[in-house]
Amino acid sequence: MSYQNDLQSQQPILYKILIQSFTTNKIPHAFLLVGKKAHKPAMFIAKSLVCSQDILACEQCNDCRRIDELKYADFIYFNGNDESLKKNHVEYIQKSFDKSSMEGKAKIYMLENIENSSTEAMNSLLKMLEEPESGIYAIFTSQNLNRVLPTIQSRCQIIQLLPQSKTLLKEQLSNDNLNKDDINILSELFDSYDECQNYIHSDVFESLKIEVYHFIEDLYFHRDNLIINVETHLLKNYKDKNTIQLFLNMLVLSFRDLFHVKHSLPLTYESYKKLYERIEDSEENILDKINLVLDTEFLLNTNANVMLLIDSMMINI
């Protein structure tokens, strides 16, 4: 299934706006997509602005591929999550687009997470939007519309993206012959099928599930083994923060199951039910453990030493 078909089924409002705009050639000079997973639809709009093979992006032609690779000469991209957007970024866009088009088509600038912009950058951007030039298009994304200046909002075509249905995601994952645990875990951790791709039938994902089981088992039944087992297995094999963060997120889901098993609610790790039924812990204590893991995950995004951070969590848990 092509992304255009995915867009039609998952983001019907956006799809309808794009089809109508591009068919009638009445394309807004600025789009503002609001939602957590705006990157792919935003890139699709950029490709549609330069693709000459179809009404919307064909995603196969050279121009579409170069947009994806950020190699299209008249496409400027910044992400506010990588670096706060500043006035000099906007000035760079203005200076670059003062020149003639190098590609002979649309000039596009895409600013992701625009809410992470300085006041000066917002004001400079507003001046560009107040006097839009023909052939220049802006594509913005934001996870928090309230942090975007109302004057900027008023000059954009605002589109609220719909969250993907968990039911639909589980249906997509079931086509990959995954067991129930994997489908449950992946659909809890990620919002789209694309995000799950790296972990479907992944050795790392399988290993982390086992580490979660051993962590819970050691914590409640072999407490003296907890630190040494985590250090000699998890931390010895995985030192990058992304993998440790994934482990912590998976661990939170397992602790949440301890609540669910007490109330006969559906479990994420269905195969761990027998282990959960052996555990005696108060809901208050379980909640404290979840908060500790979440705090550790937050600190993981700082420059804290991974091993010391996890050791501290295990001591306090």
Short mmCIF file of the C-alpha atoms (twelve columns), coordinates in Angstrom:
data_MODEL
# 
_entry.id   MODEL 
# 
loop_
_atom_site.group_PDB 
_atom_site.id 
_atom_site.type_symbol 
_atom_site.label_atom_id 
_atom_site.label_alt_id 
_atom_site.label_comp_id 
_atom_site.label_asym_id 
_atom_site.label_seq_id 
_atom_site.Cartn_x 
_atom_site.Cartn_y 
_atom_site.Cartn_z 
_atom_site.pdbx_PDB_model_num 
ATOM 1   C CA . MET A 1   0.000  0.000   0.000   1 
ATOM 2   C CA . SER A 2   1.381  3.429   -0.953  1 
ATOM 3   C CA . TYR A 3   1.678  6.211   1.577   1 
ATOM 4   C CA . GLN A 4   -0.997 8.149   -0.318  1 
ATOM 5   C CA . ASN A 5   -3.438 5.317   0.432   1 
ATOM 6   C CA . ASP A 6   -2.323 5.300   4.068   1 
ATOM 7   C CA . LEU A 7   -2.873 9.037   4.216   1 
ATOM 8   C CA . GLN A 8   -6.347 8.704   2.741   1 
ATOM 9   C CA . SER A 9   -7.387 6.147   5.360   1 
ATOM 10  C CA . GLN A 10  -5.516 7.497   8.404   1 
ATOM 11  C CA . GLN A 11  -5.595 11.276  7.799   1 
ATOM 12  C CA . PRO A 12  -8.727 11.834  5.678   1 
ATOM 13  C CA . ILE A 13  -8.969 15.556  6.529   1 
ATOM 14  C CA . LEU A 14  -5.418 16.260  5.407   1 
ATOM 15  C CA . TYR A 15  -5.836 14.096  2.312   1 
ATOM 16  C CA . LYS A 16  -9.035 15.878  1.268   1 
ATOM 17  C CA . ILE A 17  -7.400 19.304  1.695   1 
ATOM 18  C CA . LEU A 18  -4.356 18.273  -0.344  1 
ATOM 19  C CA . ILE A 19  -6.323 16.690  -3.190  1 
ATOM 20  C CA . GLN A 20  -8.604 19.715  -3.451  1 
ATOM 21  C CA . SER A 21  -5.743 22.232  -3.228  1 
ATOM 22  C CA . PHE A 22  -3.470 20.525  -5.749  1 
ATOM 23  C CA . THR A 23  -6.277 19.640  -8.170  1 
ATOM 24  C CA . THR A 24  -7.512 23.243  -8.333  1 
ATOM 25  C CA . ASN A 25  -3.966 24.657  -8.055  1 
ATOM 26  C CA . LYS A 26  -5.047 26.730  -5.054  1 
ATOM 27  C CA . ILE A 27  -2.272 25.647  -2.741  1 
ATOM 28  C CA . PRO A 28  -1.848 27.502  0.584   1 
ATOM 29  C CA . HIS A 29  1.495  29.270  0.864   1 
ATOM 30  C CA . ALA A 30  1.899  27.942  4.421   1 
ATOM 31  C CA . PHE A 31  0.812  24.682  6.073   1 
ATOM 32  C CA . LEU A 32  0.859  24.068  9.830   1 
ATOM 33  C CA . LEU A 33  0.439  20.405  10.800  1 
ATOM 34  C CA . VAL A 34  -0.389 19.837  14.447  1 
ATOM 35  C CA . GLY A 35  0.232  16.453  16.037  1 
ATOM 36  C CA . LYS A 36  2.857  14.071  17.361  1 
ATOM 37  C CA . LYS A 37  3.653  12.290  14.099  1 
ATOM 38  C CA . ALA A 38  3.749  15.125  11.603  1 
ATOM 39  C CA . HIS A 39  7.102  14.463  9.914   1 
ATOM 40  C CA . LYS A 40  5.957  12.011  7.263   1 
ATOM 41  C CA . PRO A 41  2.840  13.921  6.132   1 
ATOM 42  C CA . ALA A 42  4.857  17.162  6.124   1 
ATOM 43  C CA . MET A 43  7.487  15.562  3.890   1 
ATOM 44  C CA . PHE A 44  4.705  14.228  1.667   1 
ATOM 45  C CA . ILE A 45  3.437  17.788  1.156   1 
ATOM 46  C CA . ALA A 46  6.950  18.955  0.257   1 
ATOM 47  C CA . LYS A 47  7.305  16.159  -2.295  1 
ATOM 48  C CA . SER A 48  3.878  16.931  -3.742  1 
ATOM 49  C CA . LEU A 49  4.983  20.528  -4.365  1 
ATOM 50  C CA . VAL A 50  7.812  19.430  -6.664  1 
ATOM 51  C CA . CYS A 51  6.561  16.114  -8.090  1 
ATOM 52  C CA . SER A 52  5.455  16.319  -11.726 1 
ATOM 53  C CA . GLN A 53  4.415  12.667  -12.053 1 
ATOM 54  C CA . ASP A 54  1.059  12.821  -10.274 1 
ATOM 55  C CA . ILE A 55  -1.350 15.216  -8.552  1 
ATOM 56  C CA . LEU A 56  0.301  14.397  -5.231  1 
ATOM 57  C CA . ALA A 57  3.740  12.929  -4.608  1 
ATOM 58  C CA . CYS A 58  4.517  9.741   -6.526  1 
ATOM 59  C CA . GLU A 59  7.393  9.104   -4.070  1 
ATOM 60  C CA . GLN A 60  9.359  7.311   -6.803  1 
ATOM 61  C CA . CYS A 61  10.730 10.074  -9.022  1 
ATOM 62  C CA . ASN A 62  14.102 11.739  -8.604  1 
ATOM 63  C CA . ASP A 63  12.610 14.933  -7.139  1 
ATOM 64  C CA . CYS A 64  10.646 12.996  -4.486  1 
ATOM 65  C CA . ARG A 65  13.715 10.987  -3.535  1 
ATOM 66  C CA . ARG A 66  15.887 14.098  -3.225  1 
ATOM 67  C CA . ILE A 67  13.320 15.723  -0.911  1 
ATOM 68  C CA . ASP A 68  13.458 12.611  1.299   1 
ATOM 69  C CA . GLU A 69  17.255 12.763  1.311   1 
ATOM 70  C CA . LEU A 70  17.278 16.546  1.972   1 
ATOM 71  C CA . LYS A 71  19.254 16.999  -1.244  1 
ATOM 72  C CA . TYR A 72  16.735 19.060  -3.225  1 
ATOM 73  C CA . ALA A 73  18.418 22.423  -3.863  1 
ATOM 74  C CA . ASP A 74  15.323 24.563  -3.192  1 
ATOM 75  C CA . PHE A 75  14.289 22.735  -0.015  1 
ATOM 76  C CA . ILE A 76  15.470 24.066  3.357   1 
ATOM 77  C CA . TYR A 77  14.835 21.995  6.486   1 
ATOM 78  C CA . PHE A 78  15.258 22.749  10.187  1 
ATOM 79  C CA . ASN A 79  13.986 20.842  13.221  1 
ATOM 80  C CA . GLY A 80  13.321 22.723  16.461  1 
ATOM 81  C CA . ASN A 81  13.960 19.543  18.447  1 
ATOM 82  C CA . ASP A 82  17.531 19.378  17.150  1 
ATOM 83  C CA . GLU A 83  18.234 23.035  17.844  1 
ATOM 84  C CA . SER A 84  16.001 25.897  18.917  1 
ATOM 85  C CA . LEU A 85  14.956 27.851  15.828  1 
ATOM 86  C CA . LYS A 86  16.546 31.290  15.901  1 
ATOM 87  C CA . LYS A 87  16.438 34.490  13.902  1 
ATOM 88  C CA . ASN A 88  19.552 33.527  11.932  1 
ATOM 89  C CA . HIS A 89  17.753 30.406  10.631  1 
ATOM 90  C CA . VAL A 90  14.960 32.569  9.230   1 
ATOM 91  C CA . GLU A 91  17.481 35.026  7.786   1 
ATOM 92  C CA . TYR A 92  19.245 32.142  6.063   1 
ATOM 93  C CA . ILE A 93  15.948 31.101  4.460   1 
ATOM 94  C CA . GLN A 94  15.257 34.661  3.320   1 
ATOM 95  C CA . LYS A 95  18.750 35.094  1.864   1 
ATOM 96  C CA . SER A 96  18.651 31.722  0.091   1 
ATOM 97  C CA . PHE A 97  15.261 32.361  -1.477  1 
ATOM 98  C CA . ASP A 98  16.199 35.852  -2.654  1 
ATOM 99  C CA . LYS A 99  18.136 34.058  -5.389  1 
ATOM 100 C CA . SER A 100 16.593 32.492  -8.470  1 
ATOM 101 C CA . SER A 101 15.265 28.950  -8.137  1 
ATOM 102 C CA . MET A 102 17.976 26.383  -8.766  1 
ATOM 103 C CA . GLU A 103 15.485 23.640  -9.613  1 
ATOM 104 C CA . GLY A 104 12.998 25.708  -11.578 1 
ATOM 105 C CA . LYS A 105 10.113 24.603  -9.380  1 
ATOM 106 C CA . ALA A 106 8.755  25.501  -5.933  1 
ATOM 107 C CA . LYS A 107 10.987 26.830  -3.173  1 
ATOM 108 C CA . ILE A 108 10.095 25.155  0.132   1 
ATOM 109 C CA . TYR A 109 11.160 25.648  3.710   1 
ATOM 110 C CA . MET A 110 10.088 23.157  6.341   1 
ATOM 111 C CA . LEU A 111 10.362 23.918  10.047  1 
ATOM 112 C CA . GLU A 112 9.499  21.050  12.370  1 
ATOM 113 C CA . ASN A 113 8.484  21.643  15.983  1 
ATOM 114 C CA . ILE A 114 8.126  25.338  15.292  1 
ATOM 115 C CA . GLU A 115 7.047  25.927  18.885  1 
ATOM 116 C CA . ASN A 116 10.719 25.573  19.807  1 
ATOM 117 C CA . SER A 117 11.547 28.977  18.329  1 
ATOM 118 C CA . SER A 118 12.899 32.158  19.852  1 
ATOM 119 C CA . THR A 119 10.648 35.214  19.941  1 
ATOM 120 C CA . GLU A 120 12.938 36.926  17.425  1 
ATOM 121 C CA . ALA A 121 12.652 33.939  15.055  1 
ATOM 122 C CA . MET A 122 8.855  33.959  15.324  1 
ATOM 123 C CA . ASN A 123 8.701  37.683  14.541  1 
ATOM 124 C CA . SER A 124 11.045 37.337  11.554  1 
ATOM 125 C CA . LEU A 125 9.016  34.412  10.294  1 
ATOM 126 C CA . LEU A 126 5.840  36.426  10.645  1 
ATOM 127 C CA . LYS A 127 7.235  39.083  8.288   1 
ATOM 128 C CA . MET A 128 7.844  36.415  5.652   1 
ATOM 129 C CA . LEU A 129 4.314  35.088  6.024   1 
ATOM 130 C CA . GLU A 130 2.764  38.559  5.894   1 
ATOM 131 C CA . GLU A 131 4.228  39.156  2.452   1 
ATOM 132 C CA . PRO A 132 4.265  35.733  0.788   1 
ATOM 133 C CA . GLU A 133 6.085  35.466  -2.518  1 
ATOM 134 C CA . SER A 134 4.745  33.396  -5.380  1 
ATOM 135 C CA . GLY A 135 6.391  29.999  -5.615  1 
ATOM 136 C CA . ILE A 136 7.619  29.945  -2.001  1 
ATOM 137 C CA . TYR A 137 5.893  27.539  0.379   1 
ATOM 138 C CA . ALA A 138 6.230  27.042  4.144   1 
ATOM 139 C CA . ILE A 139 5.524  23.758  5.916   1 
ATOM 140 C CA . PHE A 140 5.464  23.888  9.713   1 
ATOM 141 C CA . THR A 141 4.826  21.189  12.296  1 
ATOM 142 C CA . SER A 142 3.988  21.594  15.964  1 
ATOM 143 C CA . GLN A 143 3.061  19.369  18.879  1 
ATOM 144 C CA . ASN A 144 1.735  22.323  20.876  1 
ATOM 145 C CA . LEU A 145 -0.332 24.826  18.927  1 
ATOM 146 C CA . ASN A 146 -0.730 27.059  21.990  1 
ATOM 147 C CA . ARG A 147 2.982  27.907  21.796  1 
ATOM 148 C CA . VAL A 148 2.744  29.179  18.217  1 
ATOM 149 C CA . LEU A 149 1.996  32.878  17.784  1 
ATOM 150 C CA . PRO A 150 -1.679 33.444  16.867  1 
ATOM 151 C CA . THR A 151 -0.526 35.831  14.128  1 
ATOM 152 C CA . ILE A 152 1.464  32.987  12.543  1 
ATOM 153 C CA . GLN A 153 -1.445 30.593  12.941  1 
ATOM 154 C CA . SER A 154 -3.746 33.022  11.158  1 
ATOM 155 C CA . ARG A 155 -1.512 32.965  8.072   1 
ATOM 156 C CA . CYS A 156 -1.338 29.182  7.777   1 
ATOM 157 C CA . GLN A 157 -3.588 26.361  6.692   1 
ATOM 158 C CA . ILE A 158 -3.822 24.592  10.062  1 
ATOM 159 C CA . ILE A 159 -4.464 20.847  9.978   1 
ATOM 160 C CA . GLN A 160 -4.922 18.839  13.174  1 
ATOM 161 C CA . LEU A 161 -3.579 15.338  12.563  1 
ATOM 162 C CA . LEU A 162 -5.583 12.398  13.849  1 
ATOM 163 C CA . PRO A 163 -3.823 9.883   16.120  1 
ATOM 164 C CA . GLN A 164 -3.570 6.429   14.571  1 
ATOM 165 C CA . SER A 165 -6.044 3.920   15.898  1 
ATOM 166 C CA . LYS A 166 -4.458 1.340   18.203  1 
ATOM 167 C CA . THR A 167 -6.892 -1.203  16.770  1 
ATOM 168 C CA . LEU A 168 -5.665 -0.480  13.250  1 
ATOM 169 C CA . LEU A 169 -2.032 -0.680  14.368  1 
ATOM 170 C CA . LYS A 170 -2.642 -4.062  16.007  1 
ATOM 171 C CA . GLU A 171 -4.289 -5.295  12.805  1 
ATOM 172 C CA . GLN A 172 -1.253 -4.188  10.799  1 
ATOM 173 C CA . LEU A 173 1.129  -5.889  13.222  1 
ATOM 174 C CA . SER A 174 -0.892 -9.101  13.190  1 
ATOM 175 C CA . ASN A 175 -0.071 -9.443  9.486   1 
ATOM 176 C CA . ASP A 176 3.592  -9.915  10.448  1 
ATOM 177 C CA . ASN A 177 2.906  -13.167 12.305  1 
ATOM 178 C CA . LEU A 178 3.803  -11.683 15.679  1 
ATOM 179 C CA . ASN A 179 2.692  -13.215 18.961  1 
ATOM 180 C CA . LYS A 180 0.205  -11.403 21.188  1 
ATOM 181 C CA . ASP A 181 2.858  -10.046 23.533  1 
ATOM 182 C CA . ASP A 182 4.779  -8.433  20.675  1 
ATOM 183 C CA . ILE A 183 1.649  -6.915  19.169  1 
ATOM 184 C CA . ASN A 184 0.558  -5.548  22.556  1 
ATOM 185 C CA . ILE A 185 3.976  -4.128  23.450  1 
ATOM 186 C CA . LEU A 186 4.675  -2.500  20.086  1 
ATOM 187 C CA . SER A 187 1.209  -0.950  19.874  1 
ATOM 188 C CA . GLU A 188 1.678  0.525   23.366  1 
ATOM 189 C CA . LEU A 189 5.167  1.882   22.680  1 
ATOM 190 C CA . PHE A 190 4.616  3.333   19.212  1 
ATOM 191 C CA . ASP A 191 1.932  5.278   17.389  1 
ATOM 192 C CA . SER A 192 2.454  4.047   13.834  1 
ATOM 193 C CA . TYR A 193 3.375  0.898   11.952  1 
ATOM 194 C CA . ASP A 194 6.421  2.625   10.461  1 
ATOM 195 C CA . GLU A 195 7.856  3.232   13.938  1 
ATOM 196 C CA . CYS A 196 7.462  -0.460  14.774  1 
ATOM 197 C CA . GLN A 197 9.428  -1.621  11.732  1 
ATOM 198 C CA . ASN A 198 12.839 -1.640  13.413  1 
ATOM 199 C CA . TYR A 199 11.589 -3.959  16.170  1 
ATOM 200 C CA . ILE A 200 9.487  -6.488  14.271  1 
ATOM 201 C CA . HIS A 201 11.314 -9.835  14.520  1 
ATOM 202 C CA . SER A 202 14.242 -7.958  16.099  1 
ATOM 203 C CA . ASP A 203 16.817 -9.781  18.230  1 
ATOM 204 C CA . VAL A 204 17.203 -6.662  20.374  1 
ATOM 205 C CA . PHE A 205 13.468 -6.481  21.022  1 
ATOM 206 C CA . GLU A 206 13.356 -10.197 21.926  1 
ATOM 207 C CA . SER A 207 16.298 -9.771  24.275  1 
ATOM 208 C CA . LEU A 208 14.740 -6.771  26.020  1 
ATOM 209 C CA . LYS A 209 11.523 -8.704  26.663  1 
ATOM 210 C CA . ILE A 210 13.559 -11.361 28.435  1 
ATOM 211 C CA . GLU A 211 15.414 -8.709  30.429  1 
ATOM 212 C CA . VAL A 212 12.081 -7.236  31.561  1 
ATOM 213 C CA . TYR A 213 10.920 -10.668 32.744  1 
ATOM 214 C CA . HIS A 214 14.155 -11.288 34.656  1 
ATOM 215 C CA . PHE A 215 14.069 -7.802  36.161  1 
ATOM 216 C CA . ILE A 216 10.568 -8.353  37.591  1 
ATOM 217 C CA . GLU A 217 11.400 -11.873 38.728  1 
ATOM 218 C CA . ASP A 218 14.656 -10.821 40.446  1 
ATOM 219 C CA . LEU A 219 13.083 -7.735  42.006  1 
ATOM 220 C CA . TYR A 220 10.380 -9.722  43.768  1 
ATOM 221 C CA . PHE A 221 11.946 -13.150 44.292  1 
ATOM 222 C CA . HIS A 222 15.754 -12.863 43.975  1 
ATOM 223 C CA . ARG A 223 16.460 -9.330  45.063  1 
ATOM 224 C CA . ASP A 224 20.163 -9.972  45.734  1 
ATOM 225 C CA . ASN A 225 20.627 -10.952 42.086  1 
ATOM 226 C CA . LEU A 226 18.959 -7.898  40.549  1 
ATOM 227 C CA . ILE A 227 21.925 -5.532  40.180  1 
ATOM 228 C CA . ILE A 228 24.461 -8.135  39.117  1 
ATOM 229 C CA . ASN A 229 22.112 -9.667  36.532  1 
ATOM 230 C CA . VAL A 230 21.205 -6.306  35.013  1 
ATOM 231 C CA . GLU A 231 24.854 -5.275  34.846  1 
ATOM 232 C CA . THR A 232 26.091 -8.542  33.348  1 
ATOM 233 C CA . HIS A 233 23.268 -8.886  30.823  1 
ATOM 234 C CA . LEU A 234 21.430 -5.681  29.948  1 
ATOM 235 C CA . LEU A 235 24.175 -3.100  30.547  1 
ATOM 236 C CA . LYS A 236 26.945 -5.299  29.193  1 
ATOM 237 C CA . ASN A 237 25.151 -5.848  25.893  1 
ATOM 238 C CA . TYR A 238 23.427 -2.480  25.447  1 
ATOM 239 C CA . LYS A 239 25.138 0.797   26.204  1 
ATOM 240 C CA . ASP A 240 23.287 3.201   23.889  1 
ATOM 241 C CA . LYS A 241 20.645 5.395   25.473  1 
ATOM 242 C CA . ASN A 242 17.933 4.601   22.911  1 
ATOM 243 C CA . THR A 243 17.991 0.890   23.721  1 
ATOM 244 C CA . ILE A 244 18.049 1.506   27.473  1 
ATOM 245 C CA . GLN A 245 15.165 3.938   27.083  1 
ATOM 246 C CA . LEU A 246 13.208 1.281   25.189  1 
ATOM 247 C CA . PHE A 247 13.913 -1.186  28.007  1 
ATOM 248 C CA . LEU A 248 12.630 1.303   30.611  1 
ATOM 249 C CA . ASN A 249 9.449  1.905   28.620  1 
ATOM 250 C CA . MET A 250 8.894  -1.831  28.340  1 
ATOM 251 C CA . LEU A 251 9.534  -2.184  32.080  1 
ATOM 252 C CA . VAL A 252 6.837  0.410   32.839  1 
ATOM 253 C CA . LEU A 253 4.348  -1.655  30.829  1 
ATOM 254 C CA . SER A 254 5.225  -4.708  32.915  1 
ATOM 255 C CA . PHE A 255 4.709  -2.853  36.183  1 
ATOM 256 C CA . ARG A 256 1.409  -1.604  34.841  1 
ATOM 257 C CA . ASP A 257 0.431  -5.228  34.248  1 
ATOM 258 C CA . LEU A 258 0.797  -5.799  37.999  1 
ATOM 259 C CA . PHE A 259 -2.102 -3.371  38.459  1 
ATOM 260 C CA . HIS A 260 -4.098 -5.043  35.716  1 
ATOM 261 C CA . VAL A 261 -3.681 -8.590  36.973  1 
ATOM 262 C CA . LYS A 262 -5.135 -7.553  40.346  1 
ATOM 263 C CA . HIS A 263 -8.277 -6.307  38.608  1 
ATOM 264 C CA . SER A 264 -8.551 -8.968  35.891  1 
ATOM 265 C CA . LEU A 265 -7.790 -6.409  33.162  1 
ATOM 266 C CA . PRO A 266 -6.082 -7.244  29.839  1 
ATOM 267 C CA . LEU A 267 -2.307 -7.612  30.107  1 
ATOM 268 C CA . THR A 268 0.375  -6.316  27.778  1 
ATOM 269 C CA . TYR A 269 2.676  -9.245  28.544  1 
ATOM 270 C CA . GLU A 270 0.051  -11.988 28.470  1 
ATOM 271 C CA . SER A 271 2.665  -14.747 28.660  1 
ATOM 272 C CA . TYR A 272 3.954  -13.353 31.982  1 
ATOM 273 C CA . LYS A 273 0.618  -13.796 33.755  1 
ATOM 274 C CA . LYS A 274 1.770  -16.691 35.958  1 
ATOM 275 C CA . LEU A 275 4.724  -14.631 37.170  1 
ATOM 276 C CA . TYR A 276 2.486  -11.661 37.945  1 
ATOM 277 C CA . GLU A 277 0.028  -13.811 39.903  1 
ATOM 278 C CA . ARG A 278 2.821  -14.873 42.269  1 
ATOM 279 C CA . ILE A 279 3.726  -11.283 43.144  1 
ATOM 280 C CA . GLU A 280 2.349  -9.607  46.239  1 
ATOM 281 C CA . ASP A 281 2.780  -5.845  46.236  1 
ATOM 282 C CA . SER A 282 0.527  -2.937  47.073  1 
ATOM 283 C CA . GLU A 283 -0.782 -0.658  44.353  1 
ATOM 284 C CA . GLU A 284 0.920  2.263   46.085  1 
ATOM 285 C CA . ASN A 285 4.304  0.522   45.928  1 
ATOM 286 C CA . ILE A 286 3.821  -0.411  42.290  1 
ATOM 287 C CA . LEU A 287 2.986  3.192   41.475  1 
ATOM 288 C CA . ASP A 288 6.153  4.350   43.267  1 
ATOM 289 C CA . LYS A 289 8.190  1.936   41.162  1 
ATOM 290 C CA . ILE A 290 6.613  3.180   37.946  1 
ATOM 291 C CA . ASN A 291 7.392  6.790   38.895  1 
ATOM 292 C CA . LEU A 292 10.998 5.859   39.678  1 
ATOM 293 C CA . VAL A 293 11.430 4.207   36.273  1 
ATOM 294 C CA . LEU A 294 9.858  7.217   34.541  1 
ATOM 295 C CA . ASP A 295 12.175 9.576   36.446  1 
ATOM 296 C CA . THR A 296 15.139 7.468   35.356  1 
ATOM 297 C CA . GLU A 297 13.992 7.647   31.750  1 
ATOM 298 C CA . PHE A 298 13.756 11.434  32.014  1 
ATOM 299 C CA . LEU A 299 17.292 11.696  33.439  1 
ATOM 300 C CA . LEU A 300 18.535 9.423   30.659  1 
ATOM 301 C CA . ASN A 301 18.061 12.328  28.243  1 
ATOM 302 C CA . THR A 302 20.614 14.366  30.165  1 
ATOM 303 C CA . ASN A 303 24.344 13.688  30.161  1 
ATOM 304 C CA . ALA A 304 24.067 11.304  33.120  1 
ATOM 305 C CA . ASN A 305 26.118 8.107   33.031  1 
ATOM 306 C CA . VAL A 306 23.829 5.276   31.895  1 
ATOM 307 C CA . MET A 307 25.260 2.594   34.193  1 
ATOM 308 C CA . LEU A 308 25.236 4.815   37.272  1 
ATOM 309 C CA . LEU A 309 21.693 5.915   36.490  1 
ATOM 310 C CA . ILE A 310 20.377 2.359   36.181  1 
ATOM 311 C CA . ASP A 311 22.319 1.251   39.287  1 
ATOM 312 C CA . SER A 312 20.740 4.098   41.228  1 
ATOM 313 C CA . MET A 313 17.290 3.094   40.012  1 
ATOM 314 C CA . MET A 314 17.804 -0.513  41.101  1 
ATOM 315 C CA . ILE A 315 19.042 0.512   44.534  1 
ATOM 316 C CA . ASN A 316 16.037 2.761   45.101  1 
ATOM 317 C CA . ILE A 317 13.431 0.478   43.604  1 
# 
